[in-house]
Amino acid sequence: MVSIVIALLFALWLPSSTGFTSINFPTSSRSNTDMQLSGSSSLASDYAIKIYPSKDDDVLNWELYPLSNWKNDNIGEGTLALRALDDCATKQSIRTPDVACTLSCKWEQSTSSDNTWLINVALVDEQDIIPMELQCVLGRVMVQSAASHIANQCSTAAVLQITLPLLEGEGCQKVLLSDLTSTEDCKGVRQLFSSLNTDYSKAEIVDMVDNEGTVLGSVPRPYVHLYNTLHRGVGIVVSKGDDIIKSLKSDNDNIPEVYVHQRTSAKRIFPSLYDMFVGGVSCSNEDSRLTAAREVAEELGLSCALDMLEATEDKDEEATYQVNPLSEKLFQCTICTSYNRCVVSMFTYTCDTTNETISWQEEEVAWGDFISYDIIEAAADMSIDRLVKKGTWPGGRAKYIAKDDKELKAFVKEWAAWDFVPDGLLVWEAWTSFIASQTLQWQ
């Protein structure tokens, strides 16, 4: 438990100005499919987005601010993005002269038909040249927020007549409100984006979210990667035999081993690097716990949790009395890198190795095994330290506080050279901070 106390002291010592990984501990549940029109913020490409509430119930304004407004040589680009995200959400006004542009979405009921609503998306107050495709993508997300608002005022049988920017000029689309607000499929979303890029008509649909993780709208997944939009994802700690939270809570020095895996050398992003989490992106309208169960089943072949969730959904009474190895959501953290901005919901999975066998995807995993918690802590710290020294660490620490030389010499093992994926390390920092914060409550 010494490592947990150290983590707690570090968390308490860390200045707020470093922009440490954003963490939210859940106090109540909230539907991930709720659209938000109140003041908030998000991220896309090189911009932080300030989302103003709809004061008159008929207009939504998004201000785009260049992330360069927050430029600081002493922090990583991930922390810079988090700082911009926080400023746009909490401050009444940012440095107005530095706003790049404002996107406005207005809607009104047609005078010619009570069953038709007119929605118009336009660019106003442009100070800088914003990529046209980015404007088109964000405009379509705004339309979905507007549709959510309209759905509270009329029947879902209404027709939306939408004027939207295209790559060249603008165009009109008619979409059924029911198609755009349905949580069962993404027909309306696909229709919105079909005029922008037909190649993405069959792509997976992913939710774009705000700083609190509330869904703003959905986009084809290729746009999430292209413009690094803030989206939903999960992280899962897989422990061997015992529930890791219960072990930590009982002040048990016998913390269960945690599964660590190495990515294959053929991976496009971060080949051959290590990770202590199973992670993945939530599909549009997908409950985060279902995402976690699906990812563990797909990546490690541990399908017990997924089978139980599906059985419960089918009202299998026997499944109700079984203990699911997948925890409820523990906390939520926001991590940002140059290639991944994600609001991550965290879970644990207790692997009963007498009844379940890990079988990883060969195209995804080159090696994996259950590793001592202490080793993971040391290996992760060393990996962060190497990134800090290279100047490529996306987090907020100016310098890693290393162990003394004697301890470092004792760590001359194969795992001391493990390099972990940077976004996994950011989640690891959030995990250790969460454990440290809970330790005071458990004592």
NUTI-369008 format. One record per residue (C-alpha): residue number from 1; residue in three letters; x, z, y. Coordinates in nm, 2 decimals. Example, Ala and Ser with C-alpha at 12.3 -4.5 7.8 and 13.67 -1.06 7.14 Angstrom:
2
   n res      X      Z      Y
   1 ALA   1.23   0.78  -0.45
   2 SER   1.37   0.71  -0.11
// end
This chain:
443
   n res      X      Z      Y
   1 MET   0.00   0.00   0.00
   2 VAL   0.31   0.01   0.23
   3 SER   0.27  -0.36   0.30
   4 ILE  -0.09  -0.30   0.41
   5 VAL   0.01  -0.03   0.65
   6 ILE   0.28  -0.26   0.80
   7 ALA   0.02  -0.53   0.84
   8 LEU  -0.21  -0.29   1.02
   9 LEU   0.07  -0.18   1.25
  10 PHE   0.16  -0.54   1.32
  11 ALA  -0.20  -0.63   1.39
  12 LEU  -0.23  -0.34   1.64
  13 TRP   0.10  -0.42   1.80
  14 LEU   0.04  -0.79   1.84
  15 PRO  -0.04  -0.88   2.21
  16 SER  -0.37  -1.05   2.27
  17 SER  -0.19  -1.31   2.48
  18 THR  -0.03  -1.47   2.17
  19 GLY  -0.36  -1.61   2.07
  20 PHE  -0.34  -1.48   1.71
  21 THR  -0.57  -1.66   1.46
  22 SER  -0.93  -1.60   1.55
  23 ILE  -1.12  -1.37   1.31
  24 ASN  -1.48  -1.28   1.29
  25 PHE  -1.60  -1.01   1.05
  26 PRO  -1.96  -1.07   0.95
  27 THR  -2.22  -0.82   1.05
  28 SER  -2.52  -1.03   0.98
  29 SER  -2.60  -1.36   0.82
  30 ARG  -2.68  -1.68   1.01
  31 SER  -2.79  -2.02   0.88
  32 ASN  -2.52  -2.28   0.90
  33 THR  -2.78  -2.54   0.97
  34 ASP  -2.90  -2.39   1.30
  35 MET  -2.82  -2.62   1.59
  36 GLN  -2.70  -2.44   1.90
  37 LEU  -2.78  -2.53   2.26
  38 SER  -2.65  -2.22   2.42
  39 GLY  -2.31  -2.20   2.59
  40 SER  -2.02  -2.24   2.35
  41 SER  -1.71  -2.46   2.28
  42 SER  -1.56  -2.69   2.03
  43 LEU  -1.25  -2.91   1.97
  44 ALA  -1.20  -3.28   1.92
  45 SER  -0.88  -3.50   1.95
  46 ASP  -0.67  -3.38   2.25
  47 TYR  -0.97  -3.20   2.41
  48 ALA  -1.14  -2.87   2.43
  49 ILE  -1.52  -2.91   2.48
  50 LYS  -1.72  -2.67   2.70
  51 ILE  -2.08  -2.69   2.59
  52 TYR  -2.33  -2.58   2.86
  53 PRO  -2.67  -2.45   2.77
  54 SER  -2.98  -2.66   2.84
  55 LYS  -3.12  -2.49   3.15
  56 ASP  -3.42  -2.71   3.18
  57 ASP  -3.48  -2.77   2.81
  58 ASP  -3.41  -3.14   2.85
  59 VAL  -3.04  -3.19   2.91
  60 LEU  -2.72  -3.10   2.74
  61 ASN  -2.37  -3.13   2.91
  62 TRP  -2.04  -3.13   2.73
  63 GLU  -1.72  -3.11   2.95
  64 LEU  -1.40  -3.24   2.79
  65 TYR  -1.08  -3.07   2.90
  66 PRO  -0.73  -3.19   2.80
  67 LEU  -0.55  -2.94   2.59
  68 SER  -0.25  -3.00   2.81
  69 ASN  -0.42  -2.77   3.06
  70 TRP  -0.32  -2.48   2.84
  71 LYS   0.03  -2.61   2.77
  72 ASN   0.28  -2.33   2.69
  73 ASP   0.62  -2.37   2.53
  74 ASN   0.61  -2.03   2.38
  75 ILE   0.31  -2.08   2.15
  76 GLY   0.23  -2.32   1.87
  77 GLU  -0.02  -2.61   1.92
  78 GLY  -0.26  -2.43   1.69
  79 THR  -0.27  -2.12   1.91
  80 LEU  -0.29  -2.34   2.22
  81 ALA  -0.61  -2.50   2.08
  82 LEU  -0.75  -2.16   2.00
  83 ARG  -0.68  -2.04   2.35
  84 ALA  -0.85  -2.34   2.50
  85 LEU  -1.15  -2.29   2.26
  86 ASP  -1.18  -1.93   2.37
  87 ASP  -1.15  -2.01   2.74
  88 CYS  -1.42  -2.28   2.72
  89 ALA  -1.66  -2.04   2.54
  90 THR  -1.61  -1.74   2.76
  91 LYS  -1.53  -1.85   3.12
  92 GLN  -1.80  -1.96   3.35
  93 SER  -1.58  -2.24   3.49
  94 ILE  -1.25  -2.39   3.39
  95 ARG  -1.01  -2.56   3.63
  96 THR  -1.27  -2.82   3.74
  97 PRO  -1.02  -3.07   3.88
  98 ASP  -0.86  -3.10   3.53
  99 VAL  -1.18  -3.19   3.35
 100 ALA  -1.14  -3.53   3.18
 101 CYS  -1.51  -3.62   3.17
 102 THR  -1.86  -3.50   3.11
 103 LEU  -2.09  -3.63   2.85
 104 SER  -2.46  -3.58   2.92
 105 CYS  -2.75  -3.61   2.68
 106 LYS  -3.10  -3.61   2.83
 107 TRP  -3.44  -3.63   2.66
 108 GLU  -3.80  -3.66   2.76
 109 GLN  -4.13  -3.73   2.60
 110 SER  -4.24  -4.09   2.65
 111 THR  -4.53  -4.14   2.89
 112 SER  -4.66  -4.43   2.67
 113 SER  -4.68  -4.23   2.35
 114 ASP  -4.71  -3.86   2.27
 115 ASN  -4.52  -3.93   1.95
 116 THR  -4.21  -4.08   2.10
 117 TRP  -3.92  -3.91   2.26
 118 LEU  -3.65  -4.09   2.47
 119 ILE  -3.29  -3.97   2.44
 120 ASN  -3.01  -4.10   2.65
 121 VAL  -2.64  -4.03   2.62
 122 ALA  -2.41  -4.13   2.91
 123 LEU  -2.07  -4.06   3.04
 124 VAL  -2.05  -3.90   3.39
 125 ASP  -1.77  -3.78   3.62
 126 GLU  -1.49  -3.95   3.42
 127 GLN  -1.15  -3.85   3.56
 128 ASP  -0.94  -3.97   3.27
 129 ILE  -0.98  -4.26   3.02
 130 ILE  -1.13  -4.11   2.71
 131 PRO  -1.11  -4.31   2.38
 132 MET  -1.44  -4.50   2.36
 133 GLU  -1.49  -4.43   1.99
 134 LEU  -1.45  -4.06   2.06
 135 GLN  -1.72  -4.08   2.32
 136 CYS  -1.94  -4.26   2.07
 137 VAL  -1.88  -3.99   1.80
 138 LEU  -1.95  -3.70   2.03
 139 GLY  -2.25  -3.86   2.18
 140 ARG  -2.41  -3.89   1.83
 141 VAL  -2.34  -3.52   1.77
 142 MET  -2.52  -3.44   2.10
 143 VAL  -2.82  -3.65   1.99
 144 GLN  -2.85  -3.43   1.68
 145 SER  -2.85  -3.12   1.90
 146 ALA  -3.12  -3.27   2.11
 147 ALA  -3.32  -3.36   1.80
 148 SER  -3.31  -3.00   1.69
 149 HIS  -3.44  -2.89   2.03
 150 ILE  -3.72  -3.15   2.02
 151 ALA  -3.82  -3.04   1.67
 152 ASN  -3.91  -2.70   1.81
 153 GLN  -4.16  -2.87   2.04
 154 CYS  -4.34  -3.13   1.84
 155 SER  -4.42  -3.26   1.49
 156 THR  -4.13  -3.40   1.28
 157 ALA  -4.33  -3.72   1.26
 158 ALA  -4.21  -3.80   1.61
 159 VAL  -4.00  -4.11   1.67
 160 LEU  -3.67  -4.09   1.87
 161 GLN  -3.58  -4.38   2.08
 162 ILE  -3.21  -4.33   2.15
 163 THR  -2.98  -4.50   2.40
 164 LEU  -2.62  -4.46   2.28
 165 PRO  -2.27  -4.58   2.38
 166 LEU  -2.12  -4.84   2.15
 167 LEU  -1.76  -4.95   2.13
 168 GLU  -1.86  -5.22   2.37
 169 GLY  -2.15  -5.14   2.60
 170 GLU  -2.45  -4.94   2.48
 171 GLY  -2.73  -5.00   2.24
 172 CYS  -3.07  -4.86   2.13
 173 GLN  -3.18  -4.71   1.80
 174 LYS  -3.50  -4.58   1.67
 175 VAL  -3.48  -4.29   1.43
 176 LEU  -3.75  -4.07   1.28
 177 LEU  -3.71  -3.71   1.39
 178 SER  -3.77  -3.60   1.03
 179 ASP  -3.48  -3.81   0.91
 180 LEU  -3.24  -3.65   1.16
 181 THR  -3.35  -3.29   1.11
 182 SER  -3.39  -3.29   0.74
 183 THR  -3.15  -3.05   0.55
 184 GLU  -3.19  -3.23   0.22
 185 ASP  -3.02  -3.56   0.30
 186 CYS  -2.82  -3.72   0.59
 187 LYS  -3.03  -4.04   0.62
 188 GLY  -3.08  -4.00   1.00
 189 VAL  -2.71  -3.91   1.06
 190 ARG  -2.60  -4.22   0.86
 191 GLN  -2.84  -4.43   1.06
 192 LEU  -2.69  -4.30   1.39
 193 PHE  -2.34  -4.38   1.28
 194 SER  -2.41  -4.72   1.11
 195 SER  -2.40  -4.90   1.45
 196 LEU  -2.06  -4.75   1.51
 197 ASN  -1.88  -4.82   1.18
 198 THR  -2.06  -4.97   0.88
 199 ASP  -1.75  -4.88   0.66
 200 TYR  -1.85  -4.51   0.68
 201 SER  -2.21  -4.56   0.58
 202 LYS  -2.15  -4.41   0.24
 203 ALA  -1.88  -4.16   0.34
 204 GLU  -1.92  -3.78   0.29
 205 ILE  -2.10  -3.62   0.58
 206 VAL  -1.94  -3.30   0.73
 207 ASP  -2.07  -3.06   1.00
 208 MET  -1.90  -3.03   1.34
 209 VAL  -1.92  -2.67   1.46
 210 ASP  -1.87  -2.46   1.77
 211 ASN  -1.64  -2.16   1.82
 212 GLU  -1.87  -1.93   1.63
 213 GLY  -1.91  -2.17   1.34
 214 THR  -2.26  -2.27   1.44
 215 VAL  -2.34  -2.63   1.34
 216 LEU  -2.37  -2.87   1.64
 217 GLY  -2.43  -3.19   1.43
 218 SER  -2.28  -3.39   1.15
 219 VAL  -2.03  -3.68   1.13
 220 PRO  -1.88  -3.90   0.85
 221 ARG  -1.58  -3.72   0.72
 222 PRO  -1.33  -3.99   0.83
 223 TYR  -1.40  -3.90   1.19
 224 VAL  -1.31  -3.53   1.12
 225 HIS  -0.96  -3.65   1.02
 226 LEU  -0.93  -3.92   1.28
 227 TYR  -1.03  -3.69   1.57
 228 ASN  -0.94  -3.35   1.42
 229 THR  -1.29  -3.21   1.50
 230 LEU  -1.37  -2.84   1.44
 231 HIS  -1.56  -2.82   1.11
 232 ARG  -1.66  -2.58   0.83
 233 GLY  -1.45  -2.49   0.53
 234 VAL  -1.38  -2.22   0.28
 235 GLY  -1.08  -2.02   0.15
 236 ILE  -1.08  -1.83  -0.18
 237 VAL  -0.83  -1.57  -0.31
 238 VAL  -0.83  -1.60  -0.69
 239 SER  -0.72  -1.27  -0.86
 240 LYS  -0.64  -1.20  -1.22
 241 GLY  -0.86  -0.95  -1.41
 242 ASP  -0.96  -0.72  -1.13
 243 ASP  -1.15  -0.75  -0.81
 244 ILE  -0.87  -0.75  -0.55
 245 ILE  -1.09  -0.60  -0.27
 246 LYS  -1.20  -0.31  -0.50
 247 SER  -0.83  -0.25  -0.59
 248 LEU  -0.72  -0.24  -0.23
 249 LYS  -1.02  -0.02  -0.13
 250 SER  -0.93   0.24  -0.40
 251 ASP  -0.57   0.26  -0.27
 252 ASN  -0.46   0.13  -0.61
 253 ASP  -0.09   0.04  -0.62
 254 ASN  -0.17  -0.19  -0.91
 255 ILE  -0.31  -0.48  -0.70
 256 PRO  -0.40  -0.77  -0.93
 257 GLU  -0.19  -1.08  -0.93
 258 VAL  -0.31  -1.37  -0.72
 259 TYR  -0.31  -1.74  -0.82
 260 VAL  -0.05  -1.96  -0.64
 261 HIS  -0.03  -2.33  -0.69
 262 GLN   0.20  -2.61  -0.58
 263 ARG   0.07  -2.94  -0.45
 264 THR   0.18  -3.26  -0.63
 265 SER   0.46  -3.47  -0.48
 266 ALA   0.21  -3.76  -0.45
 267 LYS  -0.01  -3.58  -0.20
 268 ARG  -0.04  -3.76   0.14
 269 ILE  -0.03  -3.44   0.34
 270 PHE   0.24  -3.17   0.26
 271 PRO   0.35  -3.29  -0.08
 272 SER   0.51  -3.03  -0.31
 273 LEU   0.42  -2.74  -0.08
 274 TYR   0.26  -2.41  -0.20
 275 ASP  -0.07  -2.24  -0.13
 276 MET  -0.21  -1.90  -0.22
 277 PHE  -0.57  -2.01  -0.16
 278 VAL  -0.82  -2.25  -0.31
 279 GLY  -0.97  -2.43  -0.02
 280 GLY  -1.21  -2.71   0.08
 281 VAL  -1.44  -2.85   0.33
 282 SER  -1.82  -2.78   0.33
 283 CYS  -2.05  -3.08   0.30
 284 SER  -2.32  -3.11   0.57
 285 ASN  -2.59  -2.84   0.52
 286 GLU  -2.40  -2.69   0.22
 287 ASP  -2.40  -2.31   0.20
 288 SER  -2.04  -2.18   0.23
 289 ARG  -2.06  -1.98  -0.09
 290 LEU  -2.17  -2.29  -0.28
 291 THR  -1.87  -2.47  -0.13
 292 ALA  -1.64  -2.19  -0.26
 293 ALA  -1.79  -2.20  -0.61
 294 ARG  -1.77  -2.58  -0.62
 295 GLU  -1.40  -2.59  -0.50
 296 VAL  -1.29  -2.33  -0.75
 297 ALA  -1.46  -2.52  -1.03
 298 GLU  -1.32  -2.86  -0.92
 299 GLU  -0.96  -2.75  -0.85
 300 LEU  -0.90  -2.48  -1.12
 301 GLY  -1.18  -2.54  -1.37
 302 LEU  -1.33  -2.20  -1.31
 303 SER  -1.70  -2.29  -1.33
 304 CYS  -1.86  -1.95  -1.40
 305 ALA  -1.96  -1.89  -1.03
 306 LEU  -2.10  -2.24  -0.99
 307 ASP  -2.30  -2.22  -1.32
 308 MET  -2.45  -1.89  -1.21
 309 LEU  -2.54  -2.01  -0.86
 310 GLU  -2.71  -2.32  -1.01
 311 ALA  -2.89  -2.11  -1.27
 312 THR  -3.01  -1.87  -1.00
 313 GLU  -3.14  -2.16  -0.80
 314 ASP  -3.32  -2.28  -1.11
 315 LYS  -3.47  -1.93  -1.13
 316 ASP  -3.29  -1.84  -1.45
 317 GLU  -3.37  -1.46  -1.47
 318 GLU  -3.07  -1.39  -1.70
 319 ALA  -2.83  -1.51  -1.43
 320 THR  -2.97  -1.26  -1.18
 321 TYR  -2.84  -0.97  -1.39
 322 GLN  -2.49  -1.11  -1.44
 323 VAL  -2.20  -1.02  -1.21
 324 ASN  -2.08  -1.32  -1.02
 325 PRO  -1.70  -1.34  -1.01
 326 LEU  -1.73  -1.50  -0.66
 327 SER  -1.77  -1.25  -0.38
 328 GLU  -2.01  -1.27  -0.09
 329 LYS  -1.85  -1.40   0.23
 330 LEU  -1.59  -1.14   0.35
 331 PHE  -1.51  -1.27   0.70
 332 GLN  -1.46  -1.58   0.90
 333 CYS  -1.15  -1.71   1.07
 334 THR  -1.07  -2.01   1.29
 335 ILE  -0.74  -2.19   1.22
 336 CYS  -0.60  -2.48   1.41
 337 THR  -0.31  -2.72   1.34
 338 SER  -0.23  -3.07   1.45
 339 TYR  -0.42  -3.21   1.15
 340 ASN  -0.68  -2.94   1.07
 341 ARG  -0.92  -2.74   1.28
 342 CYS  -1.15  -2.54   1.07
 343 VAL  -1.38  -2.24   1.08
 344 VAL  -1.30  -2.09   0.74
 345 SER  -1.53  -1.86   0.55
 346 MET  -1.33  -1.64   0.31
 347 PHE  -1.42  -1.53  -0.04
 348 THR  -1.25  -1.38  -0.35
 349 TYR  -1.28  -1.49  -0.71
 350 THR  -1.21  -1.25  -1.00
 351 CYS  -1.08  -1.45  -1.29
 352 ASP  -1.15  -1.30  -1.63
 353 THR  -0.87  -1.46  -1.82
 354 THR  -1.02  -1.35  -2.16
 355 ASN  -1.32  -1.57  -2.10
 356 GLU  -1.21  -1.83  -1.85
 357 THR  -0.90  -2.06  -1.86
 358 ILE  -0.75  -2.23  -1.56
 359 SER  -0.73  -2.60  -1.59
 360 TRP  -0.61  -2.76  -1.26
 361 GLN  -0.66  -3.12  -1.15
 362 GLU  -0.34  -3.30  -1.23
 363 GLU  -0.36  -3.53  -0.93
 364 GLU  -0.39  -3.22  -0.70
 365 VAL  -0.17  -2.95  -0.86
 366 ALA   0.18  -2.98  -1.00
 367 TRP   0.22  -2.61  -1.10
 368 GLY   0.03  -2.29  -1.07
 369 ASP   0.04  -1.93  -1.20
 370 PHE  -0.07  -1.57  -1.12
 371 ILE   0.19  -1.41  -0.90
 372 SER   0.25  -1.05  -0.79
 373 TYR   0.09  -0.97  -0.45
 374 ASP   0.42  -0.83  -0.32
 375 ILE   0.60  -1.15  -0.40
 376 ILE   0.34  -1.36  -0.22
 377 GLU   0.37  -1.14   0.09
 378 ALA   0.75  -1.18   0.09
 379 ALA   0.74  -1.55   0.02
 380 ALA   0.48  -1.62   0.28
 381 ASP   0.67  -1.42   0.55
 382 MET   0.99  -1.62   0.47
 383 SER   0.80  -1.95   0.49
 384 ILE   0.66  -1.85   0.83
 385 ASP   1.01  -1.75   0.94
 386 ARG   1.15  -2.09   0.85
 387 LEU   0.87  -2.27   1.04
 388 VAL   0.93  -2.04   1.35
 389 LYS   1.31  -2.12   1.34
 390 LYS   1.23  -2.50   1.31
 391 GLY   0.99  -2.47   1.60
 392 THR   0.71  -2.61   1.39
 393 TRP   0.50  -2.30   1.34
 394 PRO   0.15  -2.36   1.48
 395 GLY   0.07  -1.99   1.51
 396 GLY   0.12  -1.74   1.79
 397 ARG   0.43  -1.54   1.69
 398 ALA   0.73  -1.60   1.91
 399 LYS   0.96  -1.46   1.64
 400 TYR   0.90  -1.33   1.29
 401 ILE   0.98  -0.96   1.25
 402 ALA   1.20  -0.98   0.94
 403 LYS   1.29  -0.72   0.68
 404 ASP   1.64  -0.57   0.70
 405 ASP   1.93  -0.76   0.53
 406 LYS   1.93  -0.54   0.22
 407 GLU   1.57  -0.62   0.15
 408 LEU   1.63  -0.99   0.22
 409 LYS   1.92  -1.00  -0.03
 410 ALA   1.70  -0.85  -0.29
 411 PHE   1.46  -1.15  -0.25
 412 VAL   1.71  -1.41  -0.37
 413 LYS   1.47  -1.55  -0.62
 414 GLU   1.32  -1.89  -0.68
 415 TRP   1.01  -1.80  -0.49
 416 ALA   1.20  -1.70  -0.18
 417 ALA   1.24  -2.07  -0.11
 418 TRP   0.87  -2.15  -0.15
 419 ASP   0.73  -2.34   0.15
 420 PHE   0.36  -2.29   0.20
 421 VAL   0.12  -2.52   0.38
 422 PRO   0.10  -2.42   0.74
 423 ASP  -0.28  -2.39   0.75
 424 GLY  -0.27  -2.18   0.44
 425 LEU  -0.03  -1.95   0.61
 426 LEU  -0.26  -1.92   0.91
 427 VAL  -0.54  -1.82   0.67
 428 TRP  -0.30  -1.57   0.51
 429 GLU  -0.23  -1.41   0.84
 430 ALA  -0.61  -1.38   0.89
 431 TRP  -0.64  -1.23   0.54
 432 THR  -0.37  -0.97   0.59
 433 SER  -0.52  -0.88   0.93
 434 PHE  -0.87  -0.84   0.77
 435 ILE  -0.72  -0.61   0.49
 436 ALA  -0.54  -0.41   0.75
 437 SER  -0.86  -0.37   0.96
 438 GLN  -1.06  -0.26   0.66
 439 THR  -0.80  -0.01   0.55
 440 LEU  -0.89   0.23   0.83
 441 GLN  -1.26   0.22   0.71
 442 TRP  -1.17   0.27   0.35
 443 GLN  -0.96   0.58   0.41
// end
